[in-house]
Amino acid sequence: MNSRTLPETALSAATSLEQLYPLLAERSIGAGWNKPEPAMWPEPKKNFVPFVWHYRDAAAAFESASRLVSTEQAERRNLILVNPIRGNLYSTLRTIVVAYQSILPGETARSHRHSPNALRLVLDAGDGAFTTVNAKKIPMHAGDVVLTPNGSWHGHGHDGNLPATWIDYLDVPLVQLLEPIFFEHHPAGVEPPERVTPESPFIFSFASTEARLALAPADVQYGRQVELGKLALKTLGLYMMQLAPHSPTSTVQTTANHIYTVVRGEGRTVVDGETFEWQRGDVIAAPSWRAHHHVATTDAILFRVTDAPVMAALGLLRG
């Protein structure tokens, strides 16, 4: 059947565009020549905004939350760093969510697994804090980076006597957009660990990272930098950066999103002309296509998390 033999309908009988548009809308069809806004644009839109979250605020909030919220009440006692754009309730950047998390001595956080990738940077732990990944009990110390790749059982516990705090980074917003979210509680509640494993493919100790940084060549954009894993997680690139005092890095502008966390030192990051002062434990968001650079005022180490691996795999990494 060709168009000449099709029966006449309200669509084919429309005598004006004003008459045609509502008929198309009733059928969930849009006129491509009359889009409310362009589907493509000359360069990336800057939807997410740069921002800094201060560890001192999280520490103060945990003073209250530790009294008011138990690990029995919540899957995790965490504080989500929500990008302050209209309508956003969860994401830190388009593909990444970041949260401070705290656990008290004697507590356990139940084991679970999920399709998103996750990792954590330890801020304060003392002795006795640990993560269990696939039944391996991994001690955590300040500056360590612990991985929980997608599908890995993981839970947390604390046998010491001081509160432990770390920062979680997950690609949940990306997986939400793609839609294959899966989540499962461990049938035992807390996965019983098989043995203590301070050496593990799931952990990058700060001591070993510092030793590597001392031997790393200087980079104009990121100071002395080492990658943690090659590739540690398929969707997230992980790097430690060491910045010399009063030596500004060159400007970075890329389609990748970047999260910078201060492991040590003080300084500032300038994103699209806006200056963000930082110190240990603070988190800085530099969204996609936002030009930015750093200036340390003391010897500083930053932890950089980026979705560049996703952009590169899709052929969309530019800058």
Summary of the structure (lengths in Angstrom):
residues: 319
radius of gyration: 23.7
end to end distance: 50.6
largest distance: 82.4
contacts: 995
relative contact order: 0.16
helix: 18%
strand: 34%
